[in-house]
Amino acid sequence: MFGVATHDDYQPVTWVGRYPVHVTTLLVGAHSLAAILACFLSAFGISGILGRFMFDSAAVWSGALWQLATYAFVHSPSGLLWFAIEMYMLFMFGREVERFIGRRAFIALYLLLLLAPTLLLTAWGFSERTGLAGSSALHFAVFVAFATIYPRLEMFLRVMAKWVALVLGAILTLQLFAAHAWPDLAVLWLSVAAAFVFIRMRGIGPQLDWWTGIKEKFQPKPKFQVVPRTTPRRVIEPENVYESIDPLLDKISRSGINSLTASERRTLDRARNQLLKKTP
């Protein structure tokens, strides 16, 4: 759609008939199945089971480590419309990110965006209890990764992708700021920063002077080696010209002029030039 595959690792996980199935497709399917399951659990009045899979810092400290990842697959039935939009954006933009950076790198990016927020909130749990459910921040960060790769791509109303990401990020920030939802605000900007840095660390995106300066500070300095200057050797010409060319003439008489080496030819030429200068 937006670009072409620029990585050899962009291969489907499997095929369904003639249609390739990539990691992004599997993620959309997994989230959709989880949302459908949540609807059935709510319909039968057993939605309390979902609470065991939402992130709760107190529960994680008590041993419920699976909540570090399962929180993202807990989707409330009351928000199915926004969930559908979220899945559409994941499929459209996540597929392009996967196409550009490759399957393994995309899996690493998704795991980073999945686990980084809950690890932060787990540490936050020392001071106050925190919770998290849903994947809105995670998938917005996937869009940020897309905008980092294609910042000048024109999207809605011919607005470039980087400005769309910036405006949406500002709206979400103001919304959480007004609600004093500090943990959710930290999760949002941690996810955005993680996506941006991950893509930039792979050398993708337009050149940024400030980012280049930061990288240069942490890159090892090249080691220079001082090479001593070599003085050209002075060629001392023999005083007796005949003594220098007699062996060469003997060699020519025995084996011919083609038997002389390059150095011997230069010696013969110098001797000839000296003899010509002495000739009145």
Secondary structure as the mmCIF struct_conf table of DSSP 4:
data_model
#
loop_
_struct_conf.conf_type_id
_struct_conf.id
_struct_conf.beg_label_comp_id
_struct_conf.beg_label_asym_id
_struct_conf.beg_label_seq_id
_struct_conf.end_label_comp_id
_struct_conf.end_label_asym_id
_struct_conf.end_label_seq_id
BEND BEND1 GLY A 3 GLY A 3
BEND BEND2 HIS A 7 HIS A 7
TURN_TY1_P TURN_TY1_P1 ASP A 8 ASP A 9
BEND BEND3 VAL A 13 VAL A 13
STRN STRN1 THR A 14 VAL A 16
TURN_TY1_P TURN_TY1_P2 GLY A 17 ARG A 18
STRN STRN2 TYR A 19 VAL A 21
HELX_RH_AL_P HELX_RH_AL_P1 VAL A 23 ALA A 43
TURN_TY1_P TURN_TY1_P3 PHE A 44 GLY A 45
HELX_RH_3T_P HELX_RH_3T_P1 SER A 47 ARG A 52
TURN_TY1_P TURN_TY1_P4 PHE A 53 PHE A 53
BEND BEND4 MET A 54 MET A 54
STRN STRN3 PHE A 55 ASP A 56
HELX_RH_AL_P HELX_RH_AL_P2 SER A 57 TRP A 61
TURN_TY1_P TURN_TY1_P5 SER A 62 GLY A 63
TURN_TY1_P TURN_TY1_P6 LEU A 65 TRP A 66
HELX_RH_AL_P HELX_RH_AL_P3 GLN A 67 THR A 70
HELX_RH_3T_P HELX_RH_3T_P2 TYR A 71 PHE A 73
HELX_RH_3T_P HELX_RH_3T_P3 PRO A 77 GLY A 79
HELX_RH_AL_P HELX_RH_AL_P4 LEU A 80 MET A 89
HELX_RH_PI_P HELX_RH_PI_P1 LEU A 90 GLY A 94
HELX_RH_AL_P HELX_RH_AL_P5 ARG A 95 ILE A 101
HELX_RH_AL_P HELX_RH_AL_P6 ARG A 103 TRP A 124
TURN_TY1_P TURN_TY1_P7 GLY A 125 SER A 127
BEND BEND5 GLU A 128 GLU A 128
STRN STRN4 GLY A 131 LEU A 132
BEND BEND6 GLY A 134 SER A 135
HELX_RH_AL_P HELX_RH_AL_P7 SER A 136 ILE A 149
BEND BEND7 TYR A 150 TYR A 150
TURN_TY1_P TURN_TY1_P8 PRO A 151 ARG A 152
STRN STRN5 GLU A 154 GLU A 154
HELX_RH_3T_P HELX_RH_3T_P4 PHE A 156 ARG A 158
STRN STRN6 MET A 160 MET A 160
HELX_RH_AL_P HELX_RH_AL_P8 ALA A 161 ALA A 178
TURN_TY1_P TURN_TY1_P9 ALA A 179 HIS A 180
HELX_RH_AL_P HELX_RH_AL_P9 TRP A 182 MET A 201
TURN_TY1_P TURN_TY1_P10 ARG A 202 GLY A 203
BEND BEND8 GLY A 205 PRO A 206
HELX_RH_AL_P HELX_RH_AL_P10 ASP A 209 PHE A 218
BEND BEND9 GLN A 219 GLN A 219
HELX_LH_PP_P HELX_LH_PP_P1 PRO A 220 PHE A 224
HELX_LH_PP_P HELX_LH_PP_P2 VAL A 226 PRO A 238
BEND BEND10 GLU A 239 GLU A 239
HELX_RH_AL_P HELX_RH_AL_P11 VAL A 241 SER A 255
HELX_RH_3T_P HELX_RH_3T_P5 ILE A 257 SER A 259
HELX_RH_AL_P HELX_RH_AL_P12 ALA A 262 LYS A 278
#
